[in-house]
Amino acid sequence: MNILKSLTIFTFAVLLMAAHGYGFFSYNRSCQAFPGQCEEGAGLIISTPPLGQLIIEAAGRFIKSNSDYQLLLREIELSGPDGPDFAVLQELVNSAVENMNMASSIYWQIWQASEGLDYDPAVLEKLCRFDYLSYQAGNNLNPVIFEKAANYLKNGDVRGTYRQAYIATAEILPGLESLKIDIDKNKLPKLNACWRLNQLFLEAELFGQYVSEVFFALR
């Protein structure tokens, strides 16, 4: 019970940070590239929320899935000679899969909705003129991931970043589902599989953050 209580408290703390901060780190303000899409009630139709709102919802689902996965790794790391509590691992992996499914679905919606929107030429001009090299060097950003994000943005392909968000979540899902199969059988997942999945999470998170950083830095 003490472990479950600690996990609940830790997860709640992560979610509070997510609700108040993570949205600023994952594609936020990219909705500026599409006129009116950062505003409430600016959806394509009355029942459709604007891209800005969808981006926040997707980010919240992604960070919850990632936080569940990190807690799962923590449980395995601290399990000791008797092994982990598989009931706890099952709860965490189930939540991670569910939230990643939702994140992937919302990123698909964002990508598809953006295909029907016109770009704001003024924002595209700012993206074209942005000094990506100086920003990367000045903030010591991962050069490989930042260059990948920059290649989309400096060419005015904001829709492409949303496509990449969907692709990234679609790549993470099979890894989580594979872990779930092992955990449901009370088997520890293979170490290499955990490493690779963790890498996918980190790369996807940094890509989304770097997109957001550029939009926050636009003048």
C-alpha positions in Angstrom: 0.0 0.0 0.0 2.9 2.4 0.8 4.3 1.9 -2.8 0.9 2.4 -4.4 0.3 5.6 -2.3 3.7 6.9 -3.2 3.0 6.2 -6.9 -0.3 8.0 -6.7 1.2 11.1 -5.1 4.0 11.2 -7.6 1.7 10.8 -10.6 -0.6 13.5 -9.2 2.4 15.9 -8.9 3.4 15.1 -12.5 -0.1 15.7 -13.7 -0.3 19.1 -12.0 2.9 20.1 -13.8 1.4 18.8 -17.0 -1.8 20.7 -16.6 0.0 24.0 -15.9 3.2 23.7 -17.8 3.7 20.8 -20.3 1.4 22.4 -22.9 4.1 25.1 -23.3 6.6 22.4 -24.3 4.8 20.4 -27.0 3.8 22.2 -30.2 2.3 25.1 -28.4 1.9 28.3 -30.3 2.4 26.4 -33.5 -1.3 27.1 -34.0 -0.2 30.7 -34.8 0.6 29.4 -38.3 -3.1 29.1 -39.0 -5.2 32.2 -38.5 -7.6 32.0 -35.6 -6.6 28.5 -34.5 -5.1 29.6 -31.1 -8.4 31.1 -30.0 -11.4 29.5 -28.2 -14.3 28.8 -30.4 -12.2 29.0 -33.6 -12.7 25.4 -34.8 -13.4 24.3 -38.3 -17.0 23.8 -37.3 -18.9 24.6 -34.1 -18.3 21.1 -32.6 -14.6 21.1 -33.4 -12.1 22.7 -31.1 -9.3 24.9 -32.4 -5.9 23.4 -33.0 -4.5 25.2 -29.9 -6.9 23.4 -27.7 -6.3 20.0 -29.4 -2.5 20.5 -29.0 -2.9 21.0 -25.3 -5.1 17.9 -25.0 -2.7 15.7 -27.0 0.3 17.0 -24.9 -1.5 16.1 -21.7 -2.2 12.6 -22.9 1.4 12.2 -24.0 2.9 13.4 -20.8 0.6 11.1 -18.8 1.6 8.1 -20.8 5.3 9.0 -20.4 4.9 9.6 -16.7 3.3 6.1 -16.3 6.1 4.6 -18.3 8.8 6.3 -16.2 7.0 5.1 -13.0 7.0 1.6 -14.5 10.7 1.8 -15.0 11.1 3.1 -11.5 9.2 0.1 -10.1 11.4 -2.3 -12.0 14.6 -0.4 -11.0 13.7 -0.5 -7.3 12.1 -4.0 -7.2 15.0 -5.8 -5.6 15.6 -9.6 -5.5 11.9 -10.5 -5.1 10.9 -8.7 -8.3 8.3 -6.0 -8.9 4.7 -6.0 -7.9 3.1 -7.0 -11.2 -0.3 -5.6 -10.2 1.3 -2.2 -10.0 3.1 -2.7 -13.3 -0.2 -3.8 -15.0 -1.9 -0.7 -13.8 0.9 1.6 -15.1 1.3 -0.1 -18.5 -2.5 -0.1 -19.0 -2.7 3.6 -18.4 0.4 4.3 -20.5 -1.2 2.4 -23.5 -4.6 4.1 -23.0 -3.2 7.6 -22.9 -0.8 7.0 -25.8 -3.7 5.7 -27.9 -5.6 8.9 -27.1 -2.5 11.1 -27.8 -2.0 9.4 -31.2 -5.7 9.8 -32.1 -5.6 13.5 -31.2 -2.4 14.1 -33.1 -4.0 12.5 -36.1 -7.0 14.8 -35.7 -4.6 17.8 -35.5 -2.7 16.8 -38.6 -5.9 16.1 -40.6 -7.6 19.3 -39.4 -4.5 21.4 -40.4 -4.7 20.0 -44.0 -7.9 22.0 -44.4 -6.5 25.3 -43.1 -4.7 28.1 -44.8 -1.3 29.2 -43.5 -0.7 32.7 -42.2 1.9 34.2 -44.6 3.3 36.5 -42.0 4.1 33.6 -39.6 5.6 31.6 -42.4 7.9 34.5 -43.2 9.0 34.7 -39.6 9.7 31.0 -39.6 11.8 31.3 -42.8 13.9 34.2 -41.3 14.4 32.7 -37.9 18.1 32.2 -36.9 17.9 28.4 -36.1 21.6 27.9 -35.9 22.2 30.7 -33.3 19.2 29.5 -31.3 20.4 25.9 -31.2 23.9 26.9 -30.2 22.8 29.5 -27.7 20.5 27.0 -25.9 22.7 23.9 -26.2 19.9 22.0 -27.9 20.2 18.4 -29.2 21.5 19.2 -32.7 20.1 16.2 -34.5 16.5 16.6 -33.1 16.5 20.3 -33.4 17.7 20.2 -37.0 14.9 17.8 -37.8 12.3 20.2 -36.3 14.0 23.2 -38.0 13.9 21.6 -41.4 10.1 21.5 -41.2 9.7 25.0 -39.8 12.1 27.0 -42.0 10.3 25.5 -45.0 6.9 26.5 -43.6 5.8 22.9 -43.1 4.0 23.2 -39.8 1.5 20.5 -40.9 4.6 18.2 -41.3 5.4 18.6 -37.6 1.9 17.4 -36.7 2.4 14.5 -39.0 5.6 13.7 -37.2 3.8 13.9 -33.9 1.4 11.3 -35.1 4.1 9.1 -36.5 6.1 9.3 -33.2 3.1 8.2 -31.1 2.3 5.4 -33.6 5.8 4.2 -33.2 5.7 4.2 -29.4 2.4 2.3 -29.2 3.7 -1.1 -30.4 6.5 -0.9 -27.8 4.1 -0.2 -25.0 1.7 -3.0 -26.2 4.6 -5.4 -26.3 5.5 -4.6 -22.7 1.9 -5.1 -21.7 1.9 -8.6 -23.2 4.9 -9.6 -21.0 3.7 -7.8 -17.9 0.2 -9.4 -18.2 2.1 -12.8 -18.1 4.0 -11.7 -15.0 7.2 -11.5 -17.1 9.7 -8.7 -16.9 10.1 -7.0 -20.3 13.4 -7.3 -22.0 15.9 -4.6 -21.0 16.8 -3.6 -24.6 13.1 -3.1 -25.3 12.8 -0.8 -22.3 15.8 1.2 -23.5 14.5 1.6 -27.0 11.1 2.6 -25.9 12.5 5.2 -23.5 14.5 6.6 -26.4 11.4 7.0 -28.5 9.6 8.8 -25.7 12.6 11.2 -25.2 13.0 11.9 -28.9 9.3 12.6 -29.4 9.2 14.9 -26.4 12.2 16.9 -27.5 10.9 17.3 -31.0 7.6 18.7 -29.8 9.4 20.9 -27.3 11.8 22.4 -29.9 8.8 23.2 -32.2 7.2 25.0 -29.3 10.4 26.8 -28.4 10.8 28.3 -31.9 7.2 29.6 -31.9 7.7 31.2 -28.5 10.9 32.8 -29.8 9.3 34.3 -32.9 9.3 38.1 -33.0 
